[in-house]
Amino acid sequence: MKKAVALSLALLASPISWAESLTIPMEFEFVALDGTKVQTSLFSHKDELELAPGERKIALQYKDLVPESVGDGHRRVSSSPFVITLNVDEGVDYALKADRRITDIKTAEAYAKAPKVVITASNGSQAQFSLQQTQSDESTIVDKLLGEQPTAPSAEEAALAATASGSAVAASSKASAPAEVKATEVKPAPAQGDDRAEEMLKYWWEQADAETRKAFMSWAVQQL
């Protein structure tokens, strides 16, 4: 009996082992991990990803709804996916954030062309990671949803390929052109009677807030 009690107390006193993880703020989204698409919820932002110790390749994308300098409007700004190669230590959690404060359209668009991040480790050590850009065109996701033939790899396809093979494209020569920054302004609603799916889709996209857009993109990717 005494041995059983002693064993129970020892187990309670021993440290509990939790899975290692990476957390991100609202303006970032997980795209892929080691060649596998990250499953997300239609109604909530996935801000944490469990990681196994070792070298992990994580594809993310910057997406933000930034207040305009004039009026009460907002513009959506997003980057092409980028890949973080992170050396994950056992028992250590990590937190990622942008390397600067983004407060307006100008800084958001500049950041989206070449995202840079800071990763901190829960044990106080310096996180070992590298960042590479991928070539993709996010608009092809919407093209596919509308039944149109895409002309370039989608953001998801490029991210999956990069995290699977480690072939994220470094910025050089033609591939070094800055990533196209998506910026959308709110427009008037289509005229009554205009039932074209594309116009309606674009209209409701531009009216949606950041949370609704994130949820829609997660749903749209799962339909492809």
N, C-alpha and C positions, 0 to 999 in steps of 0.2 A: 504493500500500500504506500509506504513512504517513498519507494522508488518511483511509483507511478506519479505521485504528487511532484516529486523533484523533476521528473521528465517533463511534466506539463508546464511547470514554472520555467524550465529552461527554454521550452518552445516559445512561450509567451515573451520571454526576455530577448530572444534572438531576433535580428532584423528581418523584416518581411521583404521578400524580393518582388519587385514590381517590374513590369515590362518597361524598357526604355521608350522614350517618346519624343516627338518634335511638335511644338505648338506654334501656331501662326495667328496673327491678328486678322481682323475682318477684311482688310484690303488685299489679302492673298488667298489663293485657292490651291489645294492639292490637285495635281493632275495624274501623276503616276508614281509608282514606287517599284524600282528594279524591274521595269518592263511590264508591270501590271497596272491597269487603270485603277485609280482610287475610287471606290464607290462612295457616293455622297447622297445625302438626303435631299428630297425635293423642298423641304420646308425649313431646314436648318443648316447653318454654316458649319462645316467640319473643321474644327480648329486644332485637332490633335491627331497624330498618326503614330501608331506603335511601330517601333523599329527593333530589329534584331541586332545584336552587337556585330561590329565589323564595318566594312565599307558599304554604304548604302547610297543609291542614286535616286534622288527625289526630284520630280518635276513639279514646278509651281508656276503660277501665273499671277501677275499683279492686275487687279481689277478694282477700280475705285470710282465713286460718284462724287465729283468735286464741285463745290459751289462756284458759280460764275462770279467774276469781279463786279458785274453790273446786274442788278435785279435779284430776284429770288430763284432763278433757274439753276440747274445743275447740268454738268456734262459728264458723260461716262468716259473714262480713260482706262485703257488696258494695254498690256504689253504682250509680246509673244511669250510662249512658255520658256522658262529657263531651268537648267538642271543644276541642283546642288549635289556634289559628291561629298558625303559627310562620313568621317570615321567615328562610328558610334562606340563608346566605351560601355562596358557592362555596368548596370546600375546607375547610369547617368541620364538625366533628361535634358532636353535642349529647347531653347526658345528662339524663334526667328523674328526679325523685324526689319523694316527699311533702314538704310544707313543714314537717312536724313528725315527731317520733318517736312511733310507735304501738306501745304495749306491752300494752294491755289492752282488754277489751270496750268499756268506756266511751269511751275515746279513739277506738277504731276506729269505733264507731257514730256518734260526733259527726263524725268525718272523712268518713264515707260520705255524710252528708247534704249536704255541700258540699265536695267535694274541692278542694284547692289544691295546686299543685305548684311546684317550683323547677327551672328548666332552665339548665344551665351549658354554655357553649361552649368548644370545645377550644382556641380561640385566646385565651382569657382575656377576651373581650369580653362584654358583657351581652346575653343572648339576648332578642330582641324577640318577645314572644308575648302572646296573650290567651286567656282560658279562658271557655267558656260551657257551661251545662248543657243536656241534652236531656230531653225527656219520653219515658219508655218504661216498660215493665213487663217485666222479665226473665223473669217466670214464664210469659209467653206462649210462650217457646221450648219449655218443658216441655209446655205445653198442646198445642202443635202436634205434638210428638213422640208424645203420647198420643192424637192424633186428635181433640182437642177444639177448638172454635172460639174463637180468642182474642178478647178484648174490647178490646184496645188494641194499638198498634204494638209489635212486639218491640224488644228493645234494639238488635239489628242493624239493623232497618229505620229506627229513629229516628236511629241514628248515620250510616247511609248517606245519609239525607236531609239531615242537618245538614252533613256534610262536602261534599256535592255542591252545596248551594244557599247554605250559610252562614247558614241560618235556625235555628241553635241557639237555643232559647228562653231568653230572659233571665228572671231571677227577678222576676216582677211579678204583682200581683193573684193570680188563681187559679193561674196557672202558677208562682207563687213559692213554693208550698207545698214544704217540704223533701222531697227525694227519699226514697222509702221505703227503709229499710235492711233488707236481708234478713239475718236471723239465725236459724240453725238449730241446735237442740239434738239430741244423740244420743238416740234413743228405742229401746225394746225391739223385737226383731224381730217381724214379723207371725206370728200363730199358724200352726202347720203346717196345710197344706191350703188356706190362703187364697191363691188364685192370681191375685188381682186385680193387673193390671200396674201400676196407679198406685201401690198401696201398696208393692209390691216395689221399684219404681223409686225412690220416695222413701226407702225404708229403706236401700238400698245407697248412695244419694247421701249420706245422713247418716253412713254408716260410712266413706266414702272419705276419704282424706287430700287435702291441697290439690292435689298434683300430679295425682292421679287425677281430681279434679273438673275441673281445668282441661282435661285431656285429653278428658274426656267431653263438656264443653261445646263444645269445638272440633269434636269428631266430630258432636255433635247438630246444630249449626248447619249443617254440610255435608249433613245428611240431609234438611233442610227444602226 
